[in-house]
Amino acid sequence: MANLKASIKDIKKSRKRREQNLVFKNSMKKTIKSFKESVLKQEEESKLKEMLKEAYKIIDKNTKKKVIHKNNAARKKSSLAKMILTK
């Protein structure tokens, strides 16, 4: 455990940030998972495009908040777009 007061505060901040980042990551994972399930069920293309738009929105927000790296976000978005094309 840290001894300095500033170090203790840093640890508290890190824990709080980690918890918040996990909330953002979990919402992103849920959205991506529901999109993948919809693709497998072969739902309407208009509905899939709306879901893709929502997934992009969440991924971009997480990138802006620096929860995930921009290359990771690009990779996720690319793989989701491929799913619609290969459907």
HELIX and SHEET records of a PDB file:
HELIX    1   1 LYS A    5  LEU A   40  1                                  36    
HELIX    2   2 GLU A   45  LYS A   64  1                                  20    
HELIX    3   3 LYS A   70  LEU A   85  1                                  16    
END                                                                             
